[in-house]
Amino acid sequence: MKDIISMNEVDTQRENDGYGELLAGIRRSFDEAVRDGEEPLFTTNATGLYDMILSELPAQARQHYDCNACRHFVNRYGGLVRIDDRGEIHPVMWGFEPPAFFAKAVASVAVEVENSKVTGAFVTSERKLGTPKTGSWTHMAVDTPKKMVYSNLLKTAHQQASEKSEDYKMLNNAMSKYQKGTVEAAVNLLRSEALYRSEKVLGVAEWFLGVLNDTEGKRSRLRSNIVWKKAATAPVGFCHVSSSMIGTLLDDIEDGLSLEDVKSRFAEKMNPTQYQRPKAAPSAGNVAQAERIVEKLGIANSLKRRYARLDEIQTIWRPIPVKKAGGVSAGVFARVATKEQQRESPNAMSGPTVTITWEKFRRTVLGSARKIEFYVPGKEECYTAILTAEDQEAPPIILWDTEENRNPFSWYVYSGGSTPSRWNLLRGYVEVTGVTLQPNLWQPGYEHRGASVIFILNGAKDRDRRSTGLALFPEVLKSELHEVRSTIEAYSKSEKLGGADEASACGVRLQKGLNWNAQFRVTTDIGTTIYKLDRWD
């Protein structure tokens, strides 16, 4: 037996063994499992995997594969798994048909991983797992999808994984604390829209009920795996059931409080002047911490806000220009009704008022509307202004704003409504220049943050902005800023919004979950109809 062999002999040996096929199979298995980073991965308690591989190889070949780089890869990443909807785990590195020489080794490792226990969510900041090459040697390694690479200036990948472990614990505790019937009652109550600002809580309540449904009747191991997957993919804060507003609602229901008491307690806690708002001025320590966070994130300019313009926002309806005969767009006098047009539109008179929901209005009226007018009543309404970043290139701080999909828009309203005069409006009809949904609905993924439709009104502007500040409220900020929300709120109150003179994205906001009495005059090609929007759906 030779004690020393040449490099060429080793390369030939590996080629004959199908080593290249093994490496390609690992990469292919990983790529298929992670689905471009969409599928979360999890660590397990599987250990000693590389020694297991070596033990299943012929004794004379083991020295060829006793590689430190490959050992590190297998022992660190070989136990990674994905979790399916049933709670079963699947090894991500070993899901392929290996070459015959490695078949027994791969099968043994795969079985070991399949029988292991999930220990945490896998979070990495590495663009590659493993070391692909050292000198002329190639090793086991895979490329991490871009979406899977964790990047955060405030937290390491290890810290993020630890937070996911804490989320898992908190979710487990909530599942033990609350009966499924209690959660069902809470969801039904929130869906009935009987509770003030129920849309702020409905999303997490429905999600939690979904967790209970998906784990019901499952064996302990499968149940635990499903909870891990739910915790790893949950929106920020959703796992904190017991310590959040949904927890207080569940507590009140389980305590047997009357419906009226439940409603009043919920309304008090959800008051927009109180909800997630700091109760006292920030401490010196909190201010110092805020300074450090702002510097690390580079968001000093992100904190500067201004009024948005109509041309900047995402709309679902804009006025349709009136057409001349022959399809040519009209000019200055486009809205003057001619004798010919009157003869062509014998039903141009307004008929009786039609009461309609927003969903039906959107589905059946909005598409054919050439002109929409809102009737400004002589009382307070929920008028609003849409805001945006003064520096459009500044890093995101708004919850639904990301580097990949920029959406730095937010809004503000006054608690209890505000008068038309405050918004430069007079009683009577005013033209609607655009219709939009509140900014968190401009792309999917943030529906649980509430819903409303905003009718942008011609000439509407907030004339009294002394108490507005920057409207940087905790509920619209990214989670990284929540620990210094008292400082940010104090800063927000002390600063002024820019772009007041150019503001053209202000109007009336109709919120889902409330009853409305909003009157609109809609002009189509066949006439004019008055609609009263009374609710969302």
C-alpha positions as a Python dict, from the first residue, in 0.01 Angstrom:
ca = {
    (1, 'M'): (0, 0, 0),
    (2, 'K'): (130, 343, -86),
    (3, 'D'): (158, 597, 194),
    (4, 'I'): (188, 892, -44),
    (5, 'I'): (1, 941, -373),
    (6, 'S'): (32, 1211, -637),
    (7, 'M'): (-215, 1496, -700),
    (8, 'N'): (-297, 1347, -1040),
    (9, 'E'): (-381, 1017, -876),
    (10, 'V'): (-615, 1189, -632),
    (11, 'D'): (-788, 1381, -912),
    (12, 'T'): (-830, 1066, -1115),
    (13, 'Q'): (-966, 881, -814),
    (14, 'R'): (-1222, 1154, -744),
    (15, 'E'): (-1328, 1169, -1108),
    (16, 'N'): (-1385, 796, -1112),
    (17, 'D'): (-1583, 819, -787),
    (18, 'G'): (-1818, 1082, -931),
    (19, 'Y'): (-1702, 1356, -695),
    (20, 'G'): (-1798, 1628, -945),
    (21, 'E'): (-2149, 1481, -966),
    (22, 'L'): (-2168, 1487, -586),
    (23, 'L'): (-2081, 1858, -572),
    (24, 'A'): (-2327, 1940, -851),
    (25, 'G'): (-2600, 1737, -678),
    (26, 'I'): (-2555, 1925, -350),
    (27, 'R'): (-2578, 2261, -528),
    (28, 'R'): (-2884, 2152, -725),
    (29, 'S'): (-3059, 2015, -417),
    (30, 'F'): (-2997, 2337, -224),
    (31, 'D'): (-3114, 2561, -508),
    (32, 'E'): (-3437, 2365, -548),
    (33, 'A'): (-3504, 2369, -174),
    (34, 'V'): (-3456, 2741, -113),
    (35, 'R'): (-3655, 2856, -421),
    (36, 'D'): (-3447, 3169, -479),
    (37, 'G'): (-3458, 3257, -112),
    (38, 'E'): (-3837, 3238, -73),
    (39, 'E'): (-3825, 2927, 146),
    (40, 'P'): (-3697, 2972, 506),
    (41, 'L'): (-3441, 2722, 631),
    (42, 'F'): (-3387, 2583, 979),
    (43, 'T'): (-3101, 2443, 1182),
    (44, 'T'): (-3121, 2102, 1350),
    (45, 'N'): (-2942, 1906, 1619),
    (46, 'A'): (-2786, 1670, 1363),
    (47, 'T'): (-2413, 1640, 1445),
    (48, 'G'): (-2109, 1448, 1332),
    (49, 'L'): (-2235, 1433, 976),
    (50, 'Y'): (-1900, 1443, 800),
    (51, 'D'): (-1760, 1157, 1004),
    (52, 'M'): (-2074, 966, 906),
    (53, 'I'): (-1997, 1031, 538),
    (54, 'L'): (-1639, 910, 576),
    (55, 'S'): (-1749, 599, 765),
    (56, 'E'): (-1970, 497, 473),
    (57, 'L'): (-1685, 521, 219),
    (58, 'P'): (-1441, 239, 144),
    (59, 'A'): (-1154, 249, 393),
    (60, 'Q'): (-890, 299, 126),
    (61, 'A'): (-1072, 607, -11),
    (62, 'R'): (-1130, 791, 314),
    (63, 'Q'): (-795, 969, 309),
    (64, 'H'): (-886, 1120, -28),
    (65, 'Y'): (-1195, 1288, 123),
    (66, 'D'): (-1074, 1381, 470),
    (67, 'C'): (-1093, 1750, 382),
    (68, 'N'): (-1120, 2030, 639),
    (69, 'A'): (-1317, 2260, 404),
    (70, 'C'): (-1574, 1992, 322),
    (71, 'R'): (-1589, 1883, 687),
    (72, 'H'): (-1667, 2241, 791),
    (73, 'F'): (-1939, 2270, 525),
    (74, 'V'): (-2114, 1946, 609),
    (75, 'N'): (-2098, 1985, 986),
    (76, 'R'): (-2218, 2347, 972),
    (77, 'Y'): (-2472, 2338, 688),
    (78, 'G'): (-2540, 1971, 618),
    (79, 'G'): (-2813, 1959, 883),
    (80, 'L'): (-3018, 2243, 733),
    (81, 'V'): (-3380, 2160, 654),
    (82, 'R'): (-3694, 2310, 512),
    (83, 'I'): (-4035, 2253, 668),
    (84, 'D'): (-4341, 2169, 459),
    (85, 'D'): (-4699, 2267, 543),
    (86, 'R'): (-4757, 1936, 723),
    (87, 'G'): (-4463, 2000, 954),
    (88, 'E'): (-4234, 1740, 797),
    (89, 'I'): (-3869, 1835, 758),
    (90, 'H'): (-3661, 1780, 446),
    (91, 'P'): (-3280, 1798, 420),
    (92, 'V'): (-3182, 2074, 178),
    (93, 'M'): (-2836, 1945, 83),
    (94, 'W'): (-2911, 1576, 25),
    (95, 'G'): (-3225, 1566, -187),
    (96, 'F'): (-3070, 1425, -503),
    (97, 'E'): (-2968, 1095, -660),
    (98, 'P'): (-2594, 1063, -577),
    (99, 'P'): (-2334, 873, -779),
    (100, 'A'): (-2306, 509, -673),
    (101, 'F'): (-1977, 558, -486),
    (102, 'F'): (-2142, 811, -247),
    (103, 'A'): (-2494, 664, -243),
    (104, 'K'): (-2471, 496, 98),
    (105, 'A'): (-2299, 796, 258),
    (106, 'V'): (-2557, 1046, 128),
    (107, 'A'): (-2848, 821, 224),
    (108, 'S'): (-2717, 777, 579),
    (109, 'V'): (-2671, 1151, 629),
    (110, 'A'): (-3013, 1226, 481),
    (111, 'V'): (-3182, 983, 723),
    (112, 'E'): (-2991, 1129, 1017),
    (113, 'V'): (-3107, 1480, 927),
    (114, 'E'): (-3467, 1369, 863),
    (115, 'N'): (-3480, 1223, 1215),
    (116, 'S'): (-3327, 1529, 1379),
    (117, 'K'): (-3497, 1808, 1576),
    (118, 'V'): (-3532, 2166, 1457),
    (119, 'T'): (-3334, 2401, 1682),
    (120, 'G'): (-3376, 2742, 1518),
    (121, 'A'): (-3426, 2957, 1212),
    (122, 'F'): (-3126, 2974, 982),
    (123, 'V'): (-3006, 3329, 920),
    (124, 'T'): (-2685, 3407, 734),
    (125, 'S'): (-2505, 3711, 601),
    (126, 'E'): (-2274, 3492, 389),
    (127, 'R'): (-2308, 3506, 12),
    (128, 'K'): (-2159, 3156, -12),
    (129, 'L'): (-2197, 2867, 228),
    (130, 'G'): (-1868, 2683, 238),
    (131, 'T'): (-1540, 2739, 53),
    (132, 'P'): (-1579, 2650, -316),
    (133, 'K'): (-1207, 2622, -389),
    (134, 'T'): (-865, 2627, -227),
    (135, 'G'): (-576, 2618, -469),
    (136, 'S'): (-656, 2345, -720),
    (137, 'W'): (-900, 2167, -487),
    (138, 'T'): (-1279, 2202, -522),
    (139, 'H'): (-1502, 2158, -219),
    (140, 'M'): (-1864, 2131, -113),
    (141, 'A'): (-2022, 2476, -126),
    (142, 'V'): (-2341, 2650, -240),
    (143, 'D'): (-2437, 3004, -340),
    (144, 'T'): (-2680, 3183, -107),
    (145, 'P'): (-2973, 3346, -292),
    (146, 'K'): (-2974, 3725, -266),
    (147, 'K'): (-3306, 3726, -77),
    (148, 'M'): (-3163, 3494, 185),
    (149, 'V'): (-2855, 3703, 262),
    (150, 'Y'): (-2929, 3894, 583),
    (151, 'S'): (-2808, 4252, 586),
    (152, 'N'): (-2874, 4490, 873),
    (153, 'L'): (-2658, 4767, 1009),
    (154, 'L'): (-2796, 4729, 1362),
    (155, 'K'): (-2813, 4352, 1408),
    (156, 'T'): (-2596, 4058, 1315),
    (157, 'A'): (-2733, 3743, 1157),
    (158, 'H'): (-2682, 3569, 1492),
    (159, 'Q'): (-2889, 3835, 1672),
    (160, 'Q'): (-3166, 3803, 1416),
    (161, 'A'): (-3169, 3424, 1458),
    (162, 'S'): (-3189, 3474, 1835),
    (163, 'E'): (-3490, 3703, 1790),
    (164, 'K'): (-3661, 3435, 1580),
    (165, 'S'): (-3598, 3186, 1861),
    (166, 'E'): (-3759, 3429, 2103),
    (167, 'D'): (-4054, 3470, 1863),
    (168, 'Y'): (-4092, 3090, 1862),
    (169, 'K'): (-4103, 3083, 2242),
    (170, 'M'): (-4354, 3369, 2264),
    (171, 'L'): (-4579, 3212, 2003),
    (172, 'N'): (-4568, 2878, 2184),
    (173, 'N'): (-4659, 3049, 2510),
    (174, 'A'): (-4955, 3225, 2350),
    (175, 'M'): (-5077, 2899, 2199),
    (176, 'S'): (-5072, 2743, 2546),
    (177, 'K'): (-5236, 3043, 2709),
    (178, 'Y'): (-5540, 3102, 2485),
    (179, 'Q'): (-5811, 2859, 2384),
    (180, 'K'): (-5895, 2833, 2018),
    (181, 'G'): (-6258, 2929, 2091),
    (182, 'T'): (-6141, 3255, 2249),
    (183, 'V'): (-5937, 3342, 1940),
    (184, 'E'): (-6231, 3257, 1712),
    (185, 'A'): (-6456, 3486, 1915),
    (186, 'A'): (-6200, 3768, 1888),
    (187, 'V'): (-6167, 3724, 1511),
    (188, 'N'): (-6545, 3725, 1464),
    (189, 'L'): (-6574, 4037, 1677),
    (190, 'L'): (-6299, 4214, 1483),
    (191, 'R'): (-6447, 4110, 1148),
    (192, 'S'): (-6786, 4246, 1252),
    (193, 'E'): (-6618, 4587, 1272),
    (194, 'A'): (-6784, 4643, 1609),
    (195, 'L'): (-6452, 4742, 1764),
    (196, 'Y'): (-6287, 5080, 1709),
    (197, 'R'): (-5992, 5059, 1465),
    (198, 'S'): (-6032, 4683, 1447),
    (199, 'E'): (-5833, 4672, 1122),
    (200, 'K'): (-5515, 4741, 1323),
    (201, 'V'): (-5553, 4412, 1508),
    (202, 'L'): (-5750, 4190, 1270),
    (203, 'G'): (-5445, 4084, 1070),
    (204, 'V'): (-5255, 3939, 1367),
    (205, 'A'): (-5573, 3782, 1509),
    (206, 'E'): (-5647, 3599, 1183),
    (207, 'W'): (-5284, 3494, 1155),
    (208, 'F'): (-5282, 3354, 1510),
    (209, 'L'): (-5605, 3165, 1446),
    (210, 'G'): (-5443, 3021, 1133),
    (211, 'V'): (-5151, 2897, 1343),
    (212, 'L'): (-5390, 2724, 1583),
    (213, 'N'): (-5582, 2566, 1294),
    (214, 'D'): (-5265, 2444, 1120),
    (215, 'T'): (-5127, 2284, 1437),
    (216, 'E'): (-5453, 2136, 1569),
    (217, 'G'): (-5432, 1760, 1615),
    (218, 'K'): (-5065, 1745, 1511),
    (219, 'R'): (-4811, 1527, 1688),
    (220, 'S'): (-4571, 1717, 1912),
    (221, 'R'): (-4280, 1708, 1667),
    (222, 'L'): (-4486, 1819, 1367),
    (223, 'R'): (-4658, 2087, 1574),
    (224, 'S'): (-4324, 2226, 1687),
    (225, 'N'): (-4194, 2236, 1330),
    (226, 'I'): (-4501, 2424, 1206),
    (227, 'V'): (-4463, 2677, 1487),
    (228, 'W'): (-4099, 2727, 1389),
    (229, 'K'): (-4200, 2798, 1030),
    (230, 'K'): (-4477, 3035, 1140),
    (231, 'A'): (-4238, 3223, 1369),
    (232, 'A'): (-3973, 3249, 1099),
    (233, 'T'): (-4212, 3393, 840),
    (234, 'A'): (-4438, 3606, 1062),
    (235, 'P'): (-4459, 3984, 1012),
    (236, 'V'): (-4273, 4182, 1275),
    (237, 'G'): (-4450, 4168, 1610),
    (238, 'F'): (-4708, 3904, 1517),
    (239, 'C'): (-4562, 3642, 1751),
    (240, 'H'): (-4592, 3878, 2050),
    (241, 'V'): (-4957, 3787, 2097),
    (242, 'S'): (-4975, 3800, 2475),
    (243, 'S'): (-4805, 4138, 2506),
    (244, 'S'): (-4992, 4315, 2224),
    (245, 'M'): (-5338, 4461, 2170),
    (246, 'I'): (-5475, 4127, 2052),
    (247, 'G'): (-5359, 3980, 2383),
    (248, 'T'): (-5556, 4235, 2585),
    (249, 'L'): (-5864, 4160, 2375),
    (250, 'L'): (-5822, 3786, 2427),
    (251, 'D'): (-5775, 3842, 2801),
    (252, 'D'): (-6096, 4046, 2821),
    (253, 'I'): (-6292, 3777, 2634),
    (254, 'E'): (-6155, 3496, 2850),
    (255, 'D'): (-6233, 3701, 3164),
    (256, 'G'): (-6598, 3702, 3059),
    (257, 'L'): (-6640, 4078, 3020),
    (258, 'S'): (-6957, 4203, 2855),
    (259, 'L'): (-6951, 4310, 2492),
    (260, 'E'): (-6991, 4673, 2589),
    (261, 'D'): (-6701, 4654, 2834),
    (262, 'V'): (-6483, 4479, 2574),
    (263, 'K'): (-6567, 4749, 2319),
    (264, 'S'): (-6502, 5041, 2552),
    (265, 'R'): (-6172, 4900, 2683),
    (266, 'F'): (-6055, 4827, 2330),
    (267, 'A'): (-6152, 5174, 2206),
    (268, 'E'): (-5965, 5339, 2492),
    (269, 'K'): (-5645, 5147, 2416),
    (270, 'M'): (-5674, 5199, 2040),
    (271, 'N'): (-5721, 5573, 2064),
    (272, 'P'): (-5483, 5712, 1797),
    (273, 'T'): (-5348, 5964, 2045),
    (274, 'Q'): (-5243, 5674, 2270),
    (275, 'Y'): (-5185, 5364, 2052),
    (276, 'Q'): (-4811, 5281, 2045),
    (277, 'R'): (-4741, 5641, 2141),
    (278, 'P'): (-4484, 5724, 2410),
    (279, 'K'): (-4633, 5868, 2728),
    (280, 'A'): (-4335, 6076, 2836),
    (281, 'A'): (-4049, 6278, 2697),
    (282, 'P'): (-3745, 6071, 2592),
    (283, 'S'): (-3465, 6013, 2839),
    (284, 'A'): (-3112, 6135, 2771),
    (285, 'G'): (-3011, 5773, 2717),
    (286, 'N'): (-3286, 5720, 2460),
    (287, 'V'): (-3181, 6033, 2272),
    (288, 'A'): (-2820, 5912, 2268),
    (289, 'Q'): (-2929, 5569, 2144),
    (290, 'A'): (-3141, 5732, 1874),
    (291, 'E'): (-2838, 5932, 1760),
    (292, 'R'): (-2635, 5610, 1731),
    (293, 'I'): (-2909, 5431, 1536),
    (294, 'V'): (-2963, 5720, 1296),
    (295, 'E'): (-2589, 5738, 1231),
    (296, 'K'): (-2552, 5362, 1177),
    (297, 'L'): (-2849, 5347, 941),
    (298, 'G'): (-2760, 5672, 764),
    (299, 'I'): (-3118, 5795, 791),
    (300, 'A'): (-3074, 6156, 899),
    (301, 'N'): (-3220, 6276, 569),
    (302, 'S'): (-3494, 6010, 585),
    (303, 'L'): (-3645, 6191, 883),
    (304, 'K'): (-3717, 6499, 671),
    (305, 'R'): (-4073, 6477, 537),
    (306, 'R'): (-4289, 6683, 304),
    (307, 'Y'): (-4635, 6692, 151),
    (308, 'A'): (-4677, 6470, -152),
    (309, 'R'): (-4800, 6580, -494),
    (310, 'L'): (-5073, 6411, -693),
    (311, 'D'): (-4833, 6322, -974),
    (312, 'E'): (-4615, 6125, -728),
    (313, 'I'): (-4873, 5895, -576),
    (314, 'Q'): (-5019, 5568, -698),
    (315, 'T'): (-5380, 5618, -806),
    (316, 'I'): (-5655, 5378, -908),
    (317, 'W'): (-5857, 5649, -1084),
    (318, 'R'): (-5791, 5985, -1247),
    (319, 'P'): (-6039, 6206, -1437),
    (320, 'I'): (-6091, 6100, -1796),
    (321, 'P'): (-6057, 6393, -2040),
    (322, 'V'): (-6375, 6483, -2225),
    (323, 'K'): (-6356, 6396, -2593),
    (324, 'K'): (-6474, 6603, -2890),
    (325, 'A'): (-6669, 6447, -3168),
    (326, 'G'): (-6433, 6226, -3362),
    (327, 'G'): (-6234, 6136, -3050),
    (328, 'V'): (-6016, 6449, -3037),
    (329, 'S'): (-5938, 6580, -2686),
    (330, 'A'): (-6101, 6913, -2609),
    (331, 'G'): (-5929, 7223, -2479),
    (332, 'V'): (-6011, 7498, -2232),
    (333, 'F'): (-6389, 7477, -2283),
    (334, 'A'): (-6407, 7098, -2274),
    (335, 'R'): (-6659, 7098, -1993),
    (336, 'V'): (-6908, 7330, -2167),
    (337, 'A'): (-7210, 7124, -2271),
    (338, 'T'): (-7309, 7184, -2636),
    (339, 'K'): (-7656, 7142, -2788),
    (340, 'E'): (-7526, 6840, -2978),
    (341, 'Q'): (-7398, 6678, -2660),
    (342, 'Q'): (-7728, 6743, -2487),
    (343, 'R'): (-7914, 6576, -2771),
    (344, 'E'): (-7670, 6283, -2758),
    (345, 'S'): (-7715, 6245, -2381),
    (346, 'P'): (-8087, 6276, -2309),
    (347, 'N'): (-8036, 6115, -1964),
    (348, 'A'): (-7781, 6368, -1843),
    (349, 'M'): (-8008, 6476, -1557),
    (350, 'S'): (-7916, 6352, -1209),
    (351, 'G'): (-8144, 6080, -1080),
    (352, 'P'): (-8215, 5969, -721),
    (353, 'T'): (-7926, 5912, -484),
    (354, 'V'): (-7786, 5557, -498),
    (355, 'T'): (-7651, 5411, -173),
    (356, 'I'): (-7357, 5185, -245),
    (357, 'T'): (-7053, 5023, -82),
    (358, 'W'): (-6700, 5120, -181),
    (359, 'E'): (-6626, 4774, -320),
    (360, 'K'): (-6931, 4787, -547),
    (361, 'F'): (-6858, 5149, -641),
    (362, 'R'): (-6505, 5054, -740),
    (363, 'R'): (-6625, 4752, -934),
    (364, 'T'): (-6921, 4903, -1119),
    (365, 'V'): (-6881, 5282, -1128),
    (366, 'L'): (-6517, 5388, -1106),
    (367, 'G'): (-6410, 5249, -1442),
    (368, 'S'): (-6667, 5449, -1641),
    (369, 'A'): (-6647, 5772, -1438),
    (370, 'R'): (-6516, 6071, -1632),
    (371, 'K'): (-6564, 6314, -1347),
    (372, 'I'): (-6618, 6264, -973),
    (373, 'E'): (-6714, 6532, -724),
    (374, 'F'): (-6728, 6504, -346),
    (375, 'Y'): (-6993, 6690, -148),
    (376, 'V'): (-6816, 6877, 132),
    (377, 'P'): (-7059, 6885, 427),
    (378, 'G'): (-7063, 7161, 681),
    (379, 'K'): (-6913, 6941, 954),
    (380, 'E'): (-6595, 6766, 1049),
    (381, 'E'): (-6478, 6481, 828),
    (382, 'C'): (-6172, 6257, 811),
    (383, 'Y'): (-5960, 6477, 586),
    (384, 'T'): (-5604, 6365, 526),
    (385, 'A'): (-5274, 6457, 365),
    (386, 'I'): (-5036, 6211, 201),
    (387, 'L'): (-4670, 6266, 286),
    (388, 'T'): (-4341, 6148, 143),
    (389, 'A'): (-3966, 6171, 195),
    (390, 'E'): (-3810, 6507, 124),
    (391, 'D'): (-3504, 6321, -4),
    (392, 'Q'): (-3633, 6045, -231),
    (393, 'E'): (-3294, 5872, -228),
    (394, 'A'): (-3271, 5854, 151),
    (395, 'P'): (-3284, 5505, 308),
    (396, 'P'): (-3630, 5371, 397),
    (397, 'I'): (-3777, 5434, 743),
    (398, 'I'): (-4146, 5377, 664),
    (399, 'L'): (-4261, 5021, 733),
    (400, 'W'): (-4374, 4940, 378),
    (401, 'D'): (-4082, 5116, 208),
    (402, 'T'): (-3793, 4893, 95),
    (403, 'E'): (-3480, 4938, -112),
    (404, 'E'): (-3619, 4693, -369),
    (405, 'N'): (-3964, 4854, -388),
    (406, 'R'): (-3959, 5219, -283),
    (407, 'N'): (-4274, 5350, -120),
    (408, 'P'): (-4183, 5630, 125),
    (409, 'F'): (-4543, 5755, 152),
    (410, 'S'): (-4750, 5790, 467),
    (411, 'W'): (-5045, 6003, 578),
    (412, 'Y'): (-5197, 6180, 875),
    (413, 'V'): (-5545, 6261, 1000),
    (414, 'Y'): (-5674, 6450, 1301),
    (415, 'S'): (-5834, 6253, 1580),
    (416, 'G'): (-6209, 6310, 1568),
    (417, 'G'): (-6190, 6464, 1222),
    (418, 'S'): (-6130, 6822, 1109),
    (419, 'T'): (-6329, 7103, 954),
    (420, 'P'): (-6349, 7178, 581),
    (421, 'S'): (-6213, 7530, 634),
    (422, 'R'): (-5898, 7385, 789),
    (423, 'W'): (-5844, 7207, 457),
    (424, 'N'): (-5919, 7504, 234),
    (425, 'L'): (-6260, 7362, 139),
    (426, 'L'): (-6604, 7520, 117),
    (427, 'R'): (-6937, 7351, 164),
    (428, 'G'): (-7067, 7205, -162),
    (429, 'Y'): (-6927, 6994, -442),
    (430, 'V'): (-6551, 6987, -510),
    (431, 'E'): (-6380, 6800, -790),
    (432, 'V'): (-6198, 6476, -715),
    (433, 'T'): (-5860, 6483, -891),
    (434, 'G'): (-5763, 6126, -807),
    (435, 'V'): (-5857, 5819, -607),
    (436, 'T'): (-5598, 5614, -419),
    (437, 'L'): (-5576, 5355, -146),
    (438, 'Q'): (-5378, 5435, 165),
    (439, 'P'): (-5007, 5385, 88),
    (440, 'N'): (-4955, 5054, 272),
    (441, 'L'): (-5187, 4896, 13),
    (442, 'W'): (-4986, 5009, -289),
    (443, 'Q'): (-4804, 4677, -293),
    (444, 'P'): (-4889, 4338, -138),
    (445, 'G'): (-4770, 4229, 204),
    (446, 'Y'): (-4896, 4510, 427),
    (447, 'E'): (-5273, 4465, 412),
    (448, 'H'): (-5278, 4388, 785),
    (449, 'R'): (-5183, 4750, 851),
    (450, 'G'): (-5537, 4863, 776),
    (451, 'A'): (-5730, 4982, 474),
    (452, 'S'): (-5890, 5301, 352),
    (453, 'V'): (-5966, 5477, 25),
    (454, 'I'): (-5863, 5839, -21),
    (455, 'F'): (-6041, 6075, -261),
    (456, 'I'): (-5796, 6351, -352),
    (457, 'L'): (-5979, 6686, -361),
    (458, 'N'): (-5899, 6982, -580),
    (459, 'G'): (-5740, 7262, -380),
    (460, 'A'): (-5740, 7072, -50),
    (461, 'K'): (-5452, 7173, 178),
    (462, 'D'): (-5401, 7178, 551),
    (463, 'R'): (-5409, 7547, 639),
    (464, 'D'): (-5321, 7502, 1009),
    (465, 'R'): (-5009, 7289, 1041),
    (466, 'R'): (-4891, 7411, 1379),
    (467, 'S'): (-4970, 7082, 1556),
    (468, 'T'): (-4890, 6849, 1269),
    (469, 'G'): (-4517, 6806, 1297),
    (470, 'L'): (-4374, 6539, 1066),
    (471, 'A'): (-4641, 6277, 1150),
    (472, 'L'): (-4371, 6012, 1212),
    (473, 'F'): (-4583, 5782, 1425),
    (474, 'P'): (-4450, 5453, 1570),
    (475, 'E'): (-4707, 5243, 1386),
    (476, 'V'): (-4569, 5347, 1045),
    (477, 'L'): (-4197, 5320, 1129),
    (478, 'K'): (-3969, 5024, 1072),
    (479, 'S'): (-3916, 4802, 1374),
    (480, 'E'): (-3550, 4906, 1407),
    (481, 'L'): (-3670, 5246, 1527),
    (482, 'H'): (-3925, 5131, 1786),
    (483, 'E'): (-3681, 5129, 2076),
    (484, 'V'): (-3620, 5502, 2020),
    (485, 'R'): (-3976, 5595, 1925),
    (486, 'S'): (-4005, 5844, 2211),
    (487, 'T'): (-3712, 6041, 2070),
    (488, 'I'): (-3841, 6021, 1713),
    (489, 'E'): (-4187, 6135, 1821),
    (490, 'A'): (-4040, 6430, 2009),
    (491, 'Y'): (-3835, 6519, 1702),
    (492, 'S'): (-4142, 6478, 1480),
    (493, 'K'): (-4345, 6720, 1692),
    (494, 'S'): (-4071, 6984, 1684),
    (495, 'E'): (-4020, 6988, 1306),
    (496, 'K'): (-4230, 7111, 1013),
    (497, 'L'): (-4334, 6943, 692),
    (498, 'G'): (-4193, 7083, 371),
    (499, 'G'): (-4368, 7135, 39),
    (500, 'A'): (-4685, 7290, 184),
    (501, 'D'): (-4741, 7518, -114),
    (502, 'E'): (-4705, 7230, -363),
    (503, 'A'): (-4927, 6988, -168),
    (504, 'S'): (-5182, 6835, -405),
    (505, 'A'): (-5241, 6490, -253),
    (506, 'C'): (-5487, 6585, 21),
    (507, 'G'): (-5848, 6475, 46),
    (508, 'V'): (-6109, 6280, 236),
    (509, 'R'): (-6026, 5938, 381),
    (510, 'L'): (-6289, 5666, 409),
    (511, 'Q'): (-6168, 5395, 645),
    (512, 'K'): (-6263, 5030, 629),
    (513, 'G'): (-6454, 4918, 936),
    (514, 'L'): (-6646, 5241, 987),
    (515, 'N'): (-6987, 5356, 864),
    (516, 'W'): (-6978, 5643, 615),
    (517, 'N'): (-7212, 5905, 480),
    (518, 'A'): (-7001, 6031, 190),
    (519, 'Q'): (-7180, 6178, -111),
    (520, 'F'): (-7032, 6184, -461),
    (521, 'R'): (-7160, 6316, -794),
    (522, 'V'): (-7032, 6100, -1079),
    (523, 'T'): (-7043, 6198, -1445),
    (524, 'T'): (-7020, 5931, -1714),
    (525, 'D'): (-7080, 5932, -2089),
    (526, 'I'): (-7451, 5872, -2028),
    (527, 'G'): (-7524, 6114, -1749),
    (528, 'T'): (-7474, 6212, -1386),
    (529, 'T'): (-7561, 6009, -1079),
    (530, 'I'): (-7536, 6089, -709),
    (531, 'Y'): (-7390, 5807, -498),
    (532, 'K'): (-7375, 5778, -122),
    (533, 'L'): (-7091, 5554, -2),
    (534, 'D'): (-7195, 5404, 330),
    (535, 'R'): (-6926, 5141, 408),
    (536, 'W'): (-6635, 4947, 262),
    (537, 'D'): (-6817, 4626, 169),
}
